[in-house]
């Protein structure tokens, strides 16, 4: 895919395609330099797949935790820049994000990010076992059906029976794992963006070692420009794979899909 390189001003003002099948919210704190010194701020990166299957970094914001309207303003900003339809919003667990997204996009389906579920469990494991755990959790999230998922959950609990902390944490996430099974496996694969999100978080981490540190969202975007171009050039789906997914979504959500196309 030939993606034209964009500059910061264009990125911050560009209009979006009218419809995105899925939009993902990635939130990670970075250290920034302010007039009062150095402090952490939550950096929020939005990316998604357009109705035609193009992968886009949509926008980058610093979260303002003191502003009760922050998330509402974010979604209103997206809509004012032509993003009229979002089928799935995949986000870390956050009531304000869910509430505000549904106010602005009435038909949106808010899904807790599988990556967020995995991280909530993974933090209690030593690094040397994390790769094996990623595979186990991926198998729980992408089993063919809920019955197989429940069987894998019981096997998981048996394997970690000796680790009460992990079991306690896992059981708190179990309900959200099972909620994903309202979707068929192909749609769950769309929602499962663990590796893409992890790559974006790695890029965010690089901002913490810059000298001087970023001071505002424009300086963050400036340092993201090369990555954004590279990210949007990458393909997550072949044309054939995307068409197959669209047919599945047409079967599941015929009215929405008619609006999006």
Backbone as CSV, one residue per row, in Angstrom:
resi,resn,N_x,N_y,N_z,CA_x,CA_y,CA_z,C_x,C_y,C_z
1,UNK,0.844,-1.186,0.000,0.000,0.000,0.000,0.882,1.239,0.000
2,UNK,0.616,2.175,-0.884,1.412,3.390,-0.992,0.776,4.487,-0.151
3,UNK,1.409,4.822,0.975,0.872,5.832,1.880,1.742,7.069,1.818
4,UNK,1.132,8.211,1.530,1.869,9.456,1.430,2.270,9.943,2.825
5,UNK,3.489,10.428,2.940,3.949,10.960,4.214,3.223,12.265,4.505
6,UNK,2.765,12.424,5.763,2.045,13.630,6.142,2.875,14.418,7.151
7,UNK,2.547,15.712,7.289,3.243,16.511,8.292,2.335,16.705,9.506
8,UNK,2.870,17.336,10.545,2.155,17.451,11.816,0.868,18.256,11.669
9,UNK,0.943,19.399,10.993,-0.250,20.243,10.844,-1.361,19.514,10.106
10,UNK,-0.978,18.786,9.075,-1.971,18.024,8.309,-2.575,16.923,9.171
11,UNK,-1.724,16.242,9.949,-2.209,15.164,10.808,-3.223,15.679,11.822
12,UNK,-2.930,16.816,12.436,-3.796,17.327,13.496,-5.109,17.896,12.975
13,UNK,-5.163,18.182,11.666,-6.378,18.788,11.101,-7.083,17.889,10.100
14,UNK,-6.468,16.793,9.721,-7.013,16.039,8.580,-8.407,15.487,8.864
15,UNK,-9.217,15.477,7.809,-10.540,14.902,7.874,-10.440,13.380,7.777
16,UNK,-11.373,12.703,8.399,-11.373,11.247,8.411,-12.330,10.689,7.366
17,UNK,-12.125,9.430,7.031,-13.136,8.723,6.267,-14.426,8.691,7.098
18,UNK,-15.551,8.623,6.436,-16.841,8.746,7.127,-17.089,7.600,8.105
19,UNK,-16.611,6.403,7.761,-16.927,5.230,8.574,-15.682,4.428,8.923
20,UNK,-15.567,4.088,10.197,-14.540,3.168,10.657,-15.226,1.934,11.232
21,UNK,-14.763,0.772,10.810,-15.315,-0.466,11.355,-14.921,-0.615,12.821
22,UNK,-13.672,-0.308,13.141,-13.218,-0.437,14.521,-12.237,0.678,14.840
23,UNK,-12.348,1.195,16.056,-11.426,2.211,16.560,-10.904,1.721,17.906
24,UNK,-9.596,1.876,18.111,-8.939,1.373,19.319,-8.334,2.541,20.086
25,UNK,-8.521,2.520,21.398,-7.960,3.542,22.277,-6.778,2.934,23.019
26,UNK,-5.615,3.547,22.881,-4.404,3.110,23.571,-4.011,4.220,24.538
27,UNK,-3.890,3.896,25.817,-3.562,4.902,26.828,-2.331,4.453,27.597
28,UNK,-1.340,5.342,27.652,-0.117,5.030,28.385,0.506,6.329,28.893
29,UNK,0.959,6.360,30.159,1.573,7.586,30.663,2.963,7.812,30.093
30,UNK,3.290,9.071,29.844,4.658,9.447,29.480,5.081,10.607,30.370
31,UNK,6.378,10.816,30.443,6.912,11.943,31.211,7.029,13.140,30.274
32,UNK,6.490,14.272,30.708,6.549,15.480,29.886,7.155,16.616,30.702
33,UNK,7.703,17.582,29.978,8.298,18.748,30.620,7.313,19.909,30.554
34,UNK,6.966,20.456,31.712,6.039,21.583,31.788,6.741,22.770,32.443
35,UNK,6.034,23.875,32.532,6.593,25.067,33.173,6.894,24.820,34.654
36,UNK,6.160,23.854,35.238,6.337,23.557,36.663,7.325,22.430,36.917
37,UNK,7.914,21.893,35.866,8.861,20.790,36.036,8.494,19.598,35.188
38,UNK,8.837,18.413,35.651,8.576,17.171,34.910,7.435,16.423,35.591
39,UNK,6.479,15.982,34.793,5.334,15.261,35.358,4.805,14.236,34.360
40,UNK,4.134,13.187,34.862,3.549,12.195,33.962,2.184,12.656,33.449
41,UNK,1.906,12.341,32.196,0.588,12.587,31.616,0.178,11.362,30.814
42,UNK,-1.115,11.084,30.820,-1.618,9.975,30.010,-1.702,10.391,28.547
43,UNK,-0.992,9.650,27.696,-1.068,9.882,26.265,-2.094,8.923,25.673
44,UNK,-3.028,9.466,24.915,-4.108,8.660,24.333,-3.929,8.644,22.813
45,UNK,-3.745,7.463,22.273,-3.587,7.293,20.825,-4.806,6.538,20.300
46,UNK,-5.461,7.106,19.301,-6.602,6.456,18.651,-6.143,5.940,17.281
47,UNK,-6.452,4.682,16.995,-6.235,4.189,15.636,-7.392,3.288,15.255
48,UNK,-7.487,2.959,13.983,-8.604,2.114,13.575,-8.514,1.660,12.137
49,UNK,-9.534,0.897,11.750,-9.663,0.388,10.383,-10.856,1.066,9.718
50,UNK,-10.616,1.682,8.570,-11.710,2.271,7.812,-12.583,1.152,7.241
51,UNK,-13.739,1.563,6.708,-14.647,0.578,6.109,-14.008,-0.156,4.939
52,UNK,-12.984,0.449,4.328,-12.299,-0.192,3.198,-11.050,-0.956,3.637
53,UNK,-10.810,-1.012,4.936,-9.719,-1.840,5.444,-8.391,-1.134,5.621
54,UNK,-8.339,0.177,5.402,-7.090,0.919,5.623,-6.872,1.123,7.120
55,UNK,-5.623,0.986,7.567,-5.283,1.161,8.977,-4.762,2.575,9.187
56,UNK,-5.351,3.316,10.129,-5.021,4.721,10.316,-4.779,5.040,11.793
57,UNK,-3.744,5.858,12.054,-3.640,6.530,13.344,-4.566,7.735,13.249
58,UNK,-5.584,7.780,14.079,-6.627,8.790,13.932,-6.245,10.089,14.626
59,UNK,-5.823,9.992,15.877,-5.532,11.207,16.639,-4.719,10.857,17.874
60,UNK,-4.056,11.886,18.428,-3.255,11.748,19.640,-3.637,12.882,20.587
61,UNK,-3.911,12.554,21.851,-4.298,13.552,22.835,-3.591,13.300,24.162
62,UNK,-3.439,14.332,24.961,-3.127,14.175,26.375,-4.443,14.166,27.134
63,UNK,-4.648,13.181,27.996,-5.866,13.131,28.791,-5.853,14.248,29.838
64,UNK,-6.973,14.951,29.942,-7.135,15.983,30.970,-8.084,15.433,32.033
65,UNK,-7.509,14.899,33.090,-8.315,14.250,34.135,-9.120,15.256,34.962
66,UNK,-8.788,16.542,34.831,-9.510,17.571,35.600,-10.731,18.094,34.856
67,UNK,-10.852,17.715,33.586,-11.946,18.209,32.748,-13.004,17.121,32.620
68,UNK,-14.175,17.357,33.211,-15.248,16.354,33.171,-15.776,16.118,31.761
69,UNK,-15.548,17.081,30.878,-16.034,16.950,29.506,-14.954,16.447,28.545
70,UNK,-13.805,16.058,29.079,-12.682,15.726,28.201,-13.063,14.683,27.161
71,UNK,-13.567,13.533,27.590,-13.848,12.451,26.636,-15.007,12.810,25.711
72,UNK,-15.965,13.557,26.240,-17.059,14.001,25.372,-16.521,14.917,24.280
73,UNK,-15.616,15.821,24.644,-15.013,16.715,23.648,-14.213,15.943,22.606
74,UNK,-13.544,14.875,23.036,-12.743,14.068,22.106,-13.633,13.460,21.033
75,UNK,-14.718,12.821,21.460,-15.580,12.161,20.473,-16.327,13.177,19.611
76,UNK,-16.656,14.313,20.184,-17.266,15.374,19.364,-16.271,15.898,18.330
77,UNK,-14.994,15.978,18.723,-13.947,16.411,17.786,-13.826,15.424,16.630
78,UNK,-13.825,14.126,16.944,-13.730,13.115,15.889,-14.902,13.233,14.922
79,UNK,-16.088,13.419,15.486,-17.273,13.499,14.624,-17.261,14.760,13.777
80,UNK,-16.772,15.866,14.346,-16.721,17.123,13.587,-15.733,17.045,12.439
81,UNK,-14.796,16.084,12.522,-13.799,15.915,11.462,-14.205,14.784,10.513
82,UNK,-15.530,14.572,10.423,-16.154,13.715,9.422,-16.273,12.244,9.809
83,UNK,-15.769,11.841,10.996,-15.891,10.445,11.394,-17.301,10.239,11.964
84,UNK,-18.216,9.864,11.091,-19.632,9.810,11.450,-20.055,8.466,12.030
85,UNK,-19.367,7.395,11.654,-19.781,6.053,12.077,-18.606,5.268,12.646
86,UNK,-18.803,4.670,13.819,-17.851,3.721,14.391,-18.653,2.506,14.827
87,UNK,-18.313,1.352,14.291,-19.037,0.147,14.686,-18.574,-0.359,16.051
88,UNK,-17.250,-0.562,16.206,-16.699,-1.060,17.459,-15.682,-0.066,18.006
89,UNK,-15.850,0.312,19.261,-14.815,1.059,19.967,-14.186,0.097,20.968
90,UNK,-12.895,-0.162,20.798,-12.178,-1.129,21.645,-11.267,-0.327,22.566
91,UNK,-11.509,-0.424,23.873,-10.872,0.497,24.797,-10.537,-0.174,26.119
92,UNK,-9.535,0.344,26.825,-9.348,-0.105,28.211,-10.612,0.191,29.018
93,UNK,-10.772,-0.512,30.115,-11.957,-0.347,30.947,-12.008,1.082,31.487
94,UNK,-13.045,1.826,31.102,-13.153,3.223,31.495,-14.592,3.670,31.276
95,UNK,-15.309,3.910,32.356,-16.726,4.258,32.255,-16.946,5.576,31.521
96,UNK,-16.051,6.534,31.715,-16.209,7.825,31.044,-16.079,7.695,29.532
97,UNK,-15.107,6.873,29.085,-14.963,6.653,27.639,-16.226,6.020,27.082
98,UNK,-16.713,4.986,27.750,-17.906,4.273,27.261,-19.115,5.206,27.233
99,UNK,-19.329,5.947,28.292,-20.494,6.835,28.388,-20.452,7.908,27.297
100,UNK,-19.301,8.554,27.148,-19.203,9.658,26.192,-19.259,9.163,24.750
101,UNK,-18.660,8.019,24.486,-18.717,7.458,23.134,-20.158,7.182,22.726
102,UNK,-20.953,6.673,23.656,-22.346,6.338,23.347,-23.219,7.581,23.205
103,UNK,-22.837,8.676,23.856,-23.580,9.929,23.693,-23.394,10.468,22.269
104,UNK,-22.155,10.429,21.789,-21.841,11.013,20.479,-22.174,10.051,19.348
105,UNK,-21.927,8.760,19.567,-22.186,7.735,18.541,-23.238,6.768,19.095
106,UNK,-24.476,7.024,18.760,-25.583,6.295,19.398,-25.548,4.794,19.172
107,UNK,-25.075,4.367,17.999,-25.107,2.942,17.671,-23.774,2.236,17.879
108,UNK,-22.847,2.890,18.548,-21.519,2.311,18.734,-21.576,1.128,19.699
109,UNK,-20.726,0.156,19.474,-20.590,-0.977,20.402,-19.231,-0.849,21.078
110,UNK,-19.254,-0.609,22.389,-18.017,-0.437,23.154,-17.584,-1.785,23.707
111,UNK,-16.343,-2.156,23.418,-15.809,-3.450,23.805,-14.561,-3.236,24.654
112,UNK,-14.480,-3.920,25.770,-13.246,-3.832,26.548,-12.129,-4.501,25.760
113,UNK,-11.008,-3.826,25.663,-9.888,-4.323,24.869,-9.377,-5.652,25.395
114,UNK,-9.286,-6.683,24.536,-8.658,-7.932,24.962,-7.242,-7.723,25.476
115,UNK,-6.532,-6.759,24.905,-5.189,-6.444,25.369,-5.223,-5.964,26.813
116,UNK,-6.247,-5.192,27.167,-6.398,-4.699,28.535,-6.681,-5.853,29.490
117,UNK,-7.499,-6.803,29.056,-7.787,-7.993,29.867,-6.502,-8.779,30.111
118,UNK,-5.738,-8.988,29.048,-4.503,-9.755,29.161,-3.505,-9.086,30.092
119,UNK,-3.360,-7.767,29.959,-2.404,-7.048,30.802,-2.797,-7.082,32.266
120,UNK,-4.103,-7.092,32.536,-4.570,-7.127,33.917,-4.165,-8.419,34.619
121,UNK,-3.943,-9.467,33.834,-3.510,-10.759,34.392,-1.997,-10.887,34.316
122,UNK,-1.445,-10.459,33.196,-0.019,-10.664,32.904,0.907,-9.972,33.903
123,UNK,0.463,-8.860,34.495,1.342,-8.113,35.397,1.717,-8.909,36.643
124,UNK,0.985,-9.974,36.927,1.273,-10.766,38.132,2.141,-11.983,37.841
125,UNK,2.657,-12.064,36.607,3.521,-13.174,36.230,4.951,-12.682,36.052
126,UNK,5.931,-13.530,36.364,7.315,-13.152,36.065,7.527,-13.084,34.565
127,UNK,8.493,-12.280,34.146,8.757,-12.050,32.721,9.009,-13.348,31.969
128,UNK,9.702,-14.287,32.597,10.079,-15.506,31.880,8.878,-16.359,31.475
129,UNK,7.726,-16.143,32.104,6.551,-16.943,31.738,5.557,-16.151,30.893
130,UNK,5.847,-14.870,30.619,4.837,-14.028,29.998,4.497,-14.471,28.577
131,UNK,5.483,-14.955,27.822,5.212,-15.390,26.451,4.252,-16.575,26.448
132,UNK,4.479,-17.531,27.328,3.571,-18.682,27.429,2.180,-18.220,27.851
133,UNK,2.135,-17.238,28.749,0.847,-16.730,29.198,0.114,-16.016,28.069
134,UNK,0.828,-15.247,27.251,0.210,-14.579,26.106,-0.506,-15.593,25.213
135,UNK,0.163,-16.701,24.963,-0.425,-17.726,24.089,-1.659,-18.335,24.749
136,UNK,-1.570,-18.608,26.057,-2.720,-19.183,26.761,-3.923,-18.249,26.721
137,UNK,-3.677,-16.974,27.000,-4.785,-16.022,27.021,-5.333,-15.784,25.621
138,UNK,-4.449,-15.756,24.637,-4.908,-15.621,23.257,-5.834,-16.784,22.897
139,UNK,-5.486,-17.982,23.329,-6.323,-19.152,23.051,-7.675,-19.061,23.753
140,UNK,-7.693,-18.424,24.934,-8.966,-18.221,25.623,-9.837,-17.225,24.868
141,UNK,-9.225,-16.186,24.342,-9.968,-15.125,23.674,-10.437,-15.521,22.279
142,UNK,-9.699,-16.437,21.634,-9.979,-16.751,20.233,-10.388,-18.207,20.020
143,UNK,-10.927,-18.829,21.050,-11.441,-20.192,20.879,-12.606,-20.180,19.886
144,UNK,-12.889,-21.327,19.299,-13.910,-21.389,18.252,-15.289,-21.006,18.777
145,UNK,-15.591,-21.376,20.019,-16.896,-21.042,20.600,-16.776,-20.974,22.119
146,UNK,-17.845,-20.566,22.767,-17.788,-20.322,24.210,-17.613,-21.609,25.008
147,UNK,-18.118,-22.725,24.490,-17.953,-23.994,25.195,-16.477,-24.385,25.268
148,UNK,-15.769,-24.233,24.150,-14.330,-24.535,24.142,-13.593,-23.550,25.048
149,UNK,-14.023,-22.304,25.036,-13.402,-21.302,25.902,-13.542,-21.703,27.367
150,UNK,-14.727,-22.122,27.760,-14.952,-22.511,29.161,-14.088,-23.710,29.545
151,UNK,-13.909,-24.635,28.616,-13.020,-25.783,28.885,-11.586,-25.301,29.106
152,UNK,-11.142,-24.349,28.276,-9.781,-23.828,28.402,-9.617,-23.022,29.696
153,UNK,-10.681,-22.351,30.107,-10.636,-21.605,31.367,-10.423,-22.556,32.540
154,UNK,-11.124,-23.679,32.540,-10.960,-24.650,33.628,-9.559,-25.240,33.634
155,UNK,-9.002,-25.484,32.458,-7.631,-25.996,32.379,-6.639,-24.945,32.890
156,UNK,-6.899,-23.692,32.564,-6.042,-22.603,33.029,-6.057,-22.545,34.556
157,UNK,-7.236,-22.644,35.130,-7.354,-22.568,36.591,-6.642,-23.739,37.255
158,UNK,-6.742,-24.898,36.645,-6.055,-26.059,37.210,-4.542,-25.885,37.164
159,UNK,-4.050,-25.326,36.059,-2.605,-25.154,35.906,-2.035,-24.186,36.935
160,UNK,-2.822,-23.150,37.265,-2.337,-22.129,38.193,-3.012,-22.239,39.569
161,UNK,-3.415,-23.449,39.899,-4.108,-23.689,41.164,-3.262,-23.281,42.364
162,UNK,-1.937,-23.391,42.222,-1.025,-23.081,43.324,-0.846,-21.579,43.523
163,UNK,-1.265,-20.767,42.558,-1.030,-19.326,42.605,-2.350,-18.594,42.874
164,UNK,-2.635,-18.387,44.147,-3.920,-17.811,44.535,-4.086,-16.382,44.018
165,UNK,-2.993,-15.631,43.982,-3.061,-14.258,43.497,-3.495,-14.225,42.041
166,UNK,-2.845,-15.034,41.216,-3.178,-15.064,39.788,-4.617,-15.523,39.576
167,UNK,-5.031,-16.529,40.322,-6.401,-17.031,40.172,-7.425,-15.960,40.560
168,UNK,-7.141,-15.236,41.615,-8.053,-14.177,42.045,-8.170,-13.100,40.971
169,UNK,-7.019,-12.690,40.420,-7.019,-11.676,39.362,-7.722,-12.209,38.117
170,UNK,-7.423,-13.448,37.752,-8.027,-14.040,36.564,-9.553,-14.096,36.686
171,UNK,-10.047,-14.496,37.843,-11.496,-14.624,38.023,-12.209,-13.279,37.896
172,UNK,-11.488,-12.185,38.215,-12.076,-10.856,38.049,-12.194,-10.474,36.573
173,UNK,-11.373,-11.098,35.717,-11.400,-10.813,34.278,-12.251,-11.822,33.509
174,UNK,-12.626,-12.900,34.164,-13.293,-14.014,33.465,-14.597,-13.573,32.804
175,UNK,-15.371,-12.763,33.484,-16.644,-12.317,32.918,-16.434,-11.544,31.623
176,UNK,-15.400,-10.666,31.612,-15.136,-9.888,30.399,-14.618,-10.759,29.258
177,UNK,-13.898,-11.836,29.587,-13.468,-12.789,28.553,-14.689,-13.429,27.909
178,UNK,-15.621,-13.888,28.748,-16.805,-14.574,28.230,-17.721,-13.616,27.454
179,UNK,-17.718,-12.332,27.822,-18.536,-11.351,27.090,-18.127,-11.254,25.629
180,UNK,-16.850,-11.496,25.352,-16.370,-11.401,23.968,-17.001,-12.460,23.079
181,UNK,-17.569,-13.505,23.688,-18.136,-14.598,22.906,-19.537,-14.306,22.389
182,UNK,-20.002,-13.087,22.584,-21.193,-12.652,21.858,-20.849,-12.458,20.383
183,UNK,-19.538,-12.330,20.090,-19.040,-12.186,18.723,-18.476,-13.507,18.231
184,UNK,-18.586,-13.747,16.912,-17.969,-14.965,16.391,-16.451,-14.793,16.331
185,UNK,-15.752,-15.857,16.040,-14.292,-15.858,16.148,-13.641,-14.871,15.189
186,UNK,-14.227,-14.670,14.011,-13.626,-13.729,13.050,-13.717,-12.295,13.553
187,UNK,-14.824,-11.935,14.181,-14.957,-10.592,14.731,-14.050,-10.436,15.943
188,UNK,-13.909,-11.484,16.756,-12.991,-11.410,17.899,-11.549,-11.210,17.439
189,UNK,-11.192,-11.776,16.301,-9.840,-11.553,15.760,-9.640,-10.091,15.381
190,UNK,-10.701,-9.442,14.884,-10.621,-8.010,14.590,-10.419,-7.211,15.877
191,UNK,-11.136,-7.594,16.921,-11.070,-6.876,18.194,-9.764,-7.151,18.932
192,UNK,-9.145,-8.283,18.655,-7.907,-8.679,19.325,-6.730,-7.995,18.637
193,UNK,-6.283,-6.896,19.233,-5.208,-6.093,18.635,-4.009,-6.019,19.583
194,UNK,-3.784,-7.089,20.308,-2.763,-7.094,21.356,-1.392,-6.674,20.827
195,UNK,-0.969,-7.242,19.721,0.389,-6.998,19.243,0.529,-5.603,18.629
196,UNK,-0.503,-5.130,17.929,-0.455,-3.764,17.386,-0.422,-2.745,18.518
197,UNK,-1.231,-2.969,19.544,-1.266,-2.038,20.672,0.052,-2.074,21.432
198,UNK,0.618,-3.261,21.591,1.909,-3.367,22.267,2.982,-2.601,21.493
199,UNK,2.920,-2.641,20.158,3.894,-1.925,19.340,3.728,-0.407,19.503
200,UNK,2.489,0.059,19.558,2.248,1.483,19.776,2.775,1.901,21.151
201,UNK,2.581,1.061,22.152,3.078,1.389,23.494,4.604,1.430,23.527
202,UNK,5.238,0.571,22.747,6.705,0.626,22.654,7.143,1.962,22.057
203,UNK,6.405,2.418,21.059,6.729,3.708,20.449,6.529,4.842,21.455
204,UNK,5.478,4.755,22.245,5.242,5.765,23.288,6.387,5.773,24.290
205,UNK,6.871,4.587,24.647,7.977,4.502,25.615,9.215,5.265,25.141
206,UNK,9.420,5.295,23.826,10.596,5.980,23.286,10.569,7.486,23.581
207,UNK,9.365,8.020,23.800,9.257,9.446,24.092,9.870,9.794,25.441
208,UNK,9.959,8.786,26.330,10.471,9.041,27.678,11.981,9.240,27.716
209,UNK,12.671,8.892,26.658,14.137,9.032,26.658,14.607,10.161,25.733
210,UNK,13.662,10.860,25.128,14.042,11.984,24.274,14.632,13.123,25.105
211,UNK,15.552,13.832,24.523,16.100,15.036,25.159,16.079,16.176,24.151
212,UNK,15.361,17.247,24.386,14.522,17.449,25.567,13.243,16.614,25.495
213,UNK,12.584,16.458,26.634,11.322,15.726,26.683,10.237,16.490,25.923
214,UNK,9.210,15.772,25.497,8.069,16.435,24.864,7.403,17.369,25.876
215,UNK,6.888,18.476,25.385,6.254,19.445,26.277,4.771,19.654,25.971
216,UNK,4.349,19.313,24.749,2.942,19.473,24.384,2.585,18.430,23.333
217,UNK,1.308,18.421,22.950,0.840,17.363,22.049,1.428,17.529,20.643
218,UNK,1.775,18.756,20.267,2.395,18.960,18.960,3.786,18.343,18.913
219,UNK,4.545,18.481,19.997,5.878,17.875,20.023,5.782,16.354,20.035
220,UNK,4.752,15.807,20.694,4.527,14.359,20.649,4.231,13.927,19.217
221,UNK,3.301,14.627,18.566,2.921,14.279,17.196,4.110,14.385,16.243
222,UNK,4.938,15.395,16.455,6.124,15.557,15.607,7.024,14.334,15.689
223,UNK,7.214,13.823,16.911,8.053,12.636,17.095,7.365,11.356,16.641
224,UNK,6.068,11.412,16.412,5.314,10.240,15.969,5.181,10.161,14.454
225,UNK,5.528,11.231,13.746,5.209,11.294,12.327,5.770,10.134,11.509
226,UNK,7.041,9.816,11.720,7.637,8.725,10.944,6.948,7.402,11.266
227,UNK,6.646,7.203,12.548,5.962,5.967,12.950,4.561,5.901,12.352
228,UNK,3.847,7.023,12.343,2.492,7.035,11.795,2.503,6.626,10.325
229,UNK,3.435,7.174,9.562,3.540,6.811,8.148,3.822,5.327,7.987
230,UNK,4.737,4.797,8.804,5.066,3.378,8.756,3.871,2.520,9.163
231,UNK,3.181,2.937,10.224,2.018,2.191,10.718,0.929,2.114,9.657
232,UNK,0.664,3.228,9.000,-0.421,3.261,8.021,-0.051,2.544,6.730
233,UNK,1.231,2.347,6.515,1.671,1.588,5.354,1.492,0.082,5.579
234,UNK,1.523,-0.323,6.850,1.435,-1.746,7.170,0.046,-2.313,6.912
235,UNK,0.002,-3.577,6.589,-1.259,-4.260,6.302,-1.558,-5.290,7.393
236,UNK,-2.755,-5.212,7.942,-3.191,-6.244,8.886,-4.058,-7.285,8.187
237,UNK,-4.687,-6.878,7.086,-5.568,-7.781,6.346,-5.206,-7.751,4.867
238,UNK,-5.256,-8.911,4.239,-5.207,-8.942,2.783,-6.571,-8.476,2.270
239,UNK,-6.633,-8.107,0.993,-7.909,-7.683,0.423,-8.946,-8.799,0.543
240,UNK,-8.510,-10.031,0.276,-9.420,-11.169,0.370,-9.907,-11.353,1.799
241,UNK,-8.991,-11.225,2.768,-9.365,-11.390,4.168,-10.331,-10.323,4.635
242,UNK,-10.110,-9.064,4.169,-11.006,-7.983,4.572,-12.396,-8.160,3.972
243,UNK,-12.470,-8.569,2.718,-13.770,-8.809,2.081,-14.519,-9.909,2.826
244,UNK,-13.802,-10.937,3.229,-14.438,-12.025,3.998,-15.003,-11.487,5.306
245,UNK,-14.232,-10.666,5.997,-14.703,-10.093,7.252,-15.918,-9.201,7.026
246,UNK,-15.914,-8.404,5.955,-17.047,-7.540,5.670,-18.315,-8.350,5.419
247,UNK,-18.182,-9.485,4.744,-19.346,-10.345,4.519,-19.891,-10.894,5.831
248,UNK,-18.993,-11.226,6.744,-19.414,-11.706,8.064,-20.152,-10.602,8.809
249,UNK,-19.611,-9.375,8.747,-20.264,-8.253,9.421,-21.613,-7.926,8.787
250,UNK,-21.720,-8.073,7.470,-23.015,-7.865,6.817,-24.047,-8.859,7.332
251,UNK,-23.633,-10.092,7.566,-24.545,-11.097,8.105,-24.990,-10.742,9.518
252,UNK,-24.054,-10.208,10.332,-24.334,-9.922,11.740,-25.004,-8.559,11.933
253,UNK,-24.619,-7.570,11.123,-25.088,-6.191,11.316,-25.510,-5.582,9.974
254,UNK,-26.535,-6.134,9.332,-26.888,-5.672,7.982,-27.252,-4.187,7.897
255,UNK,-28.015,-3.663,8.867,-28.440,-2.261,8.813,-27.260,-1.316,8.992
256,UNK,-26.394,-1.618,9.949,-25.219,-0.778,10.161,-24.320,-0.760,8.944
257,UNK,-24.097,-1.924,8.384,-23.177,-2.016,7.252,-23.707,-1.266,6.038
258,UNK,-25.017,-1.261,5.858,-25.609,-0.488,4.763,-25.311,0.995,4.947
259,UNK,-25.378,1.465,6.211,-25.087,2.876,6.487,-23.625,3.192,6.223
260,UNK,-22.737,2.256,6.557,-21.305,2.527,6.468,-20.811,2.554,5.027
261,UNK,-21.513,1.823,4.160,-21.071,1.764,2.772,-22.002,2.567,1.855
